[in-house]
Structure formats: C-alpha cells, structure tokens
Amino acid sequence: MATFVLLKFIAIASLGYFLFLSLLAGTLDSPFTFIDAGLLWIVGKKM
C-alpha cells in the first residue's frame, strides 16, 4: 500500500513538474499543456 501511495505521489509530482515547465516556457497555447493538465486532473480524481 505504501508503494502505491509513493507511486501516485511520483506520478503527480512529475506531471506537475512538466506542467510547470510548460508554463515557464510560455507554451500555454500548446495542446500538450492541456493534455498534461487533463492527466493531472484525472490522476487527482482517482486519489
């Protein structure tokens, strides 16, 4: 169970990190940013 929680945390942290990099790069118009945000939202809903 602890491993599952750790994996969930790593997944959310990495998605958030890539989303943050996208924001820094100013690529808000890029569809990849919306995909990242969608994935982050889906993962967050599953918690």
N, C-alpha and C positions, 0 to 999 in steps of 0.2 A: 504493500500500500504506500509506504513512504517513497518507494522508487517511482510509482505512478505520479505522485504529487510532485516529485522532483522533475520528472519529465514534462509535466504540464507547465511547471514554472519556467523551465528552459525554453519550451516552445513559445510561451507568451513573451518571455524576455527577448528572444531572438526576433520574433515578429515585430515587437515594439521597437527594437533597435533598428530594424530595416525601415520601418515606417518613419522613425526619427531621422534617419539618413536621407530618406526621400524628401522630408520637409526641409532639411538643411540644404539639399541640392536644388530646392525650388521646383521640384517636378510634380507639383500638385495636379497639373493637367494630365499627367501620365496615368494611363489606366492601371498600371502596376500598383500605384499608390492606393487606388480604390480596391484592388484585389487584396493587398496587404491589410487594409482596414477591414474588409469583409472577413478575411480569415481570422483576424484578431477578434472580431465581434463573435464569429461562430465559436471559436475556442473559449471565449469568455462566457458565452451562453451555456456551454457544456459543463462549466465548473459548478 
